[in-house]
Amino acid sequence: MVARLVVAAPSSGSGKTTVATGLMAAFAAAGLAVSPHKVGPDYIDPGYHALATGRPGRNLDAFMCGPQMVAPLFNHGARGSDLAVVEGVMGLYDGVSGQGELASTAHVAKLLRAPVVLVVDASSQSRSVAALVHGFASWDPEVRIGGVILNKVGSARHEELLRDALGESGVPVLGALGRVGQVRTPSRHLGLVPVAERQTEAVDSVTALAARVREGCDLDALLALARSAPAMTGETWDPGVGAARTPDEASRREARRPVVAVAGGAAFSFSYTEHTELLTAAGADVVVFDPLHDEELPPGTAGLIIGGGFPEVYAPELSANEPLRKAVAELALSGAPVAAECAGLLYLTRELDGKPMCGVLDVRSRMSERLTLGYRDAVAVSDSPLAAAGTRMRGHEFHRTVVEPGAGAAPAWGMHSPERRVEGFVQQGVHASYLHTHWAAEPGIARRFVERCGG
């Protein structure tokens, strides 16, 4: 039995992250083991969730991993916790464009059979709040909205009017947060600034959020609501299933577990915890390094993974670390498996905004005014360390950069949506692409990668 809540809102910008992170931190400070989760492909919010709880922030994505994987991944992440708090995405009922409820917060709440707390921006309304809440609570009878937290309340009188209006709605008010003293977290072109870039300030922000939520919310009532969720049923995801070696393979190769280096630090902070778990289950020793500061790859590196992040923000510093750039280029030239995703793709190009990068790919990259954003249906075009040609995956793109040209002679992926196109690069052991994928949807990816490392 895992007590659980989904924190949702009528629309983006209502205060979901503020409330969810504050609740996580407040309950953790009260001594509960809190498991943090985020609906959708977001990498940044889970970093704040992890800071608030001391546990890895995990994503629940019904598009990339499939609806059938949501509960097993939740069970895996929430194991051993007293309470799970799930932050939603966009508006409660907003899912994949043109595909109904798929991957919406409401969809995930139903898959988890979890009560929903609706965070409402009350800044420009009073009695109308009751109509809004009634509409959201009655739209889908399978979604249980168990309470409302009012955000951006202007005054004590404003709060009184809102509570009176909601008194006959049947949905209790479980908290009210004023506009005064809002805790602000800096943002830029892709959302909040990640925790990895502002560790000290982020700790202060999370501590302030916890205090604000503790003062304005009924934590006892929220915990009681979370505990009213029915027992979870079904399987628990296991990274060893599909990724692990057979017993014979394990015994033969245990003495030579390959080192897989994973880029981290401020410039490459986007990653899913499950990827490291899958690589470890497949027989790798995973070692994190920081391309901003480390001048060498970890000793014995047999494979390299460079995930998402903000290399465009740190282009001068990345470029200045010439010893590491050369080491990455030499590793790629040797034919070792290298998987680069979005930010990693930019790092492998010849130059980024005119600054020399690793030069593994003979292409240029630059910042763009255009935001590329959305889920993608994809198929592997070329055999690579990640996937055999023909492998179907679902992924997500989210960037304001451009690579010119956008695909090599052997592209990484063929996209089926929103338009048909090829994208990315496969050359020797390199697989580089803008597409973010979640390997829990295809655990054989980790095993294939480790096998190419000689494991």
N, C-alpha and C positions, 0 to 999 in steps of 0.2 A: 504494500500500500504506500503510494507516494502522494502526499498532499500536493495539490498543484493549482495554479492560477494562470490564466492567460490575460495579459494586459493589452487591451485594444483601444481603438479610438475611431470616431467617425471619419477622420481624415488625417493625412500627414500634417505635422506641425502642431498637433493638439497637446503634446507633452508625454507621449508614450515612453520615450527613452528616459526622461526625467523621473517619471513615476516608477517605471520598472527597475531602473538602476537604484533608485532610492529605496524601494521596497527590499530589493536583494540585500543592500548594504545594511539596512535597519534590522532585518531579520537575522542576518549573519552576526551583527554586533550583539544581538540578543542571545546568541549561543546556538542558533539553529544551523545545521548543515544545509546550505541552500544551493540547489543545482540551477545554473542559469542557462536559458535557451533563447534563441532568436528565430522567428519565422522568416524564411527567405534566405537569400544569398549574401546578406550583409556581413562584412568582416570587421567593421569598426566598432559597432555597438557591443559585440561579444567581448572585445578587449576591455571595455568599461565594466561589463558584467563580471568578467574574471577578476578584475581588481576589487570589485565589490564583495565577492564571495570567496575568493581563494580557490575556486575550482575553474576548470576550463569552460569558457563560453562555447556553446555548441549550437549549430544551426539545424533547423527542421525545415527541409525544403521538399514539398510534395511534388514539385515539377522535376527538379534535377534528380532526386532519389526515388521518386514514385510514392504515391500515397501509402503503399504497403510497407514502406520503410520508416514512416514517421514514428509510429509507436515503438518498434524495435530500437531505433536510434535514441528515442527519448528514454526508454528503459535502461539502455546502456549508460547514457550520460547521467541519469538520475539515481543510479544504483548507490545505495548507502546514504542518501540524503534524507532530510526531514521534510523538505519543502522544495518544490520546483516552481520557478517563476519564468513564464514564457512571454517575451516581448513580441508583440505582433508587428505587422508590416503594413504600411499605407493605411487605408480605411479598412474597417472590420471585414467588409464583404468584397474588397477589391482583390481579384485574382489575376491569373494569366489572361492577357487580352484576348477576348473572343472565345475563352474556354470556361465560361461560367465561374464557379467557385474554386476551381483548381488552384491550389497553392495559396489561397487567401488565408487570413488569420482565422476566419470562421471555419474554413475547411480543416485546418490543423486542430482547432479547438474541438471539433466534432470527432476527429480521429483519436484525440486524447481523452475524450469525454470529460473535458475540463471546464469549470465555470469561468466566465469572462468578466473582467472588471473593465468598464468603459470609462476612459479618460476623456472628459468633455472640456473643450476650450469655452469657458463661460464668459469671456471678456466682453462680448457684445450682445448679450441676451439676458433675459430673466425668466419670465413665464414660458417662453418658447422652448426652454430646455426640456420641459416635460414632453412636448410633442416630439422633439428630436429623439429622446431616450425611448419613448413609447414606440416610435417607428423602428428603431434598431432592435428593440427587444422582441417585437412581434414579427419581424420580417421573416425569420426562419425559426420555426418552433423547436428545431433540434439544437439551436444555439442557446445556451442558458446564460443570460446576462444576470449575474448575481449581485451586482452593485455598481455604483457610479463614484468616480473621484472627480470632483470639480476642480479645474485648473484655471489659473489666471483670474481668480476672484478679486473684485475691485475693493471691497470693503466688507465690514461686518453686516451692514444692511443689505448689500448685494448678496452675500451668502444666505441671509435669512430669506430673501425673496426666492432664491434658487431652491432652497430646501422646502419651502412651502409649496412651490410649484411641483416638485417631485414627490411630495407627500402622498399623492393619490395615484402615483404611477405604478406602485407595486415593486419598484426597484429601489432598494435602500441607498442612501448616500453614505459612503464609507470613508469619505475624506474631502477636504477642501483646502486648496493651496492658493495662497494669495499671489498677486502680481508683484508685490513689494519683495525685494530680496531674491529675485529669480537667480538661480545658479546658472551661469552661462559657461558653455563650453565652446571654444573657438571652432569655426568651420572654415572650409575652403572649397575648391572646385568639385570635390567628390564627397562632401559631407563633413562630419566631425573630424577634427585632427586626431589621429590615433593615439592611444595611450603610450605606445612606444616612443613617440616624439615629445611627450610632455609628462613624464612619469610623476615627478613631484607635484606639479600642478594638478594632474589628474587625480592623484590621491586626495588632495585637498577638495577637489570638486565632488568626488564621490562621498567623502565625509560630510560635506555640506548638504548634499542631496539626502543622505540618510537622516540628518538632523531635521531637515525640512519635512520629510515624509513622516518621520516619527511624531513631529509636532502637529501635523495637519491631518493625519489619517488614523483610523481606528484599527490598529494592527491586530488586536484580538479578534475583531470581527472578520478581518481579511483572512487571518489564519483559520478561523472556524469555517469560512467559505471554502478555502483550499482543502480542508480536511473533509468537506462534504462530497468531494469527488469520489466516484466509485473506484473500486480496485482496478488496477490495470490488468489486462489479460494479454495473452499472446507472447511471442518470442522476445528475447533480448538480443540485440545485435552483438555479434562476436567478430572482432577483426581477424581472428584466426580462421574463420570459415571462408574459404575461397582464396585467401591470401597465403595461408601457412603452407609450409612444405609437408610432405608426407613424413611419417616417422623415419623411414629409411633415409630420405634426403636429409632430414635434420641431423641424424647421427653422423652421416658422411661429411657434412659440410659445416657442422657447428664450429670447428676449429678455424674456419676462415670466413667468418661473417664479414661481408663487405661493408665498408664505410660509405654511407650516403650523406653527403654534405647538403644541408638545407640552409639557404640564405635567410637571414633574419635581420633584426635591428630596425632602425627607424625607416629605412628606405624600402624594406621588404617585410612588412608586418602582416600581410594578408595570408592566412593559412587556415586550413581546417584541421583540428586536432586529430580527427579520424585518419588523416593521411599518414601522420607519424605512427599511429597505432598499427595501421595496415603494413607500413614498411617494416616495422619492428617484427610483426607477426610473420612477415615473409622472409625474415632472416637477416635483416640489415641492422647495423649499428648506426643510428641516426645521430649526426653531430651538427649542431646549429653554429653558424658563423656569421659575422657582420661585415658585409662588403664595404661599409664606410670606414672601418677601422682595421680589420684583419688584412695583412698583406700576403697571407698564404692561405691556401685551402687547408682544411683539417688533414693531418697526417694520414696517409693511406687512402685518400679519397678515391673511390671507384665509380661513383656516380654523383650527379649534382642536380639539385632541384632549386629553381629560383622562382618563387611565387609572386604574388601581386604586391602592390604597395605604391610608393610615390617616388620613383627614381627621377621624375621630372623636377621634383622639388630639390633633390640632392645631386643633380647632374654634375655640378662643379666638384663636389667632394668625391663622388664615385669616379669621375674622370681622373682626379688627382691621385687616386690609389692605383698607379700604373702597375706595380708588381702583381696585384691581385688580378687586374684585367688580363695581364699576360698569362697568369696561371690558369685562368678560366679558358682562354683561347687555346692554350696548349692541351688542356684536358679534352676539350671538344675536338681538336685536331687528332688526338690519339684514337678517337672513335668511341670513347667512354660515353655511356648514356647521360644525356643532359635534357632535363624537362624544364622548359621556361614558359611561364604563364603570365601574360599581360605585362606587368612591370619587368618580369624576367626577359620577355621578348625584347623590350626596349634596351635592356642592359646588354643583350647580345648583338645589337646592331652596331654599325660602323660609328655612328654618332647620334647623339640626342641633343636637339637644339644647338647643334654646332659643337658640342663637347664630345671628345673621343670616348667611345665606350669599348667593349671587348673586341669588336670586329669579327665575331664569329660568323655573322650574317652580313653579306655585302649589300646592306640597305641602310637608308637613313630613317630617323624617327624624329618627330617634333610635336610640340603642343599644338592643339587645335581649339578653335572656338566651339566646335560641334561636340555635343555629348552623344556618345554611342552607348545605348543602354537597352537591355532587354534579354529575355530568355531566348535560347536558340536550340533547335533540333539539328544535330550534326551527325555526320558519318565520317570515319577516318578514311582519308583518300589514299594515304601511303602507309606502308608498314613502318613502324617506329618502335622505340623502346617502350612506349606507353600502350600501343594498341595495334592489332593487325588491321590491315586495310579491310574496310567493310564493317568495322565495329561501330555500332550506333551508340551515341551518347547524347545527353541533354546537358546544356551548360548555360552560362550567363556572361554577357559582355557589359563592361562598365568602365569607360575611359574617355578622356578628352585628348587623346594623342592619335597620331597617324603614323603608320609605317609605309614607306614608299620604296618599292612596290609592296602591296599587301600580301602577296603570296609568292612562293618560290616555284621552281620547276617541279618540285614534289611538294604539293601543299599538305598541310596538316589536316584540315577539315573541309568538308563540303557542307555548307549550310543550307537547310531546307526552309528556314524561316528567319526573318520575315521576307527575305528575298533569296533566290538561289545564287550562290557565289562560292568560290573557294577562298581559303584564308590560311595563313600560317606557313611554316617552313619545316620540312624534314630533310636533313642532310647528315650523312654518316650516322652518328648516334644522337643527333640533336632533334628534339621536337619542341618547336617554339610557336606560340599562338596567343592571340588575345583571349581565347575562350577559357573561362574558369569552369572547371568540372569538379564534381564531388565523387571521389573514388569509392565511397561506400556503395554507390550505384553499380559499380563494376569492380569488385575487389581484386579480380585477376590482373588489373592494371599494376598494382603494387608488386605482385608476384613476378609479372613479366619484367618490370623495371629492375628488380633485384637480381633476377636471373641474368639479365644483360650486364649487371655489374660483376658477374662471376660468382654470385652467391649460390 
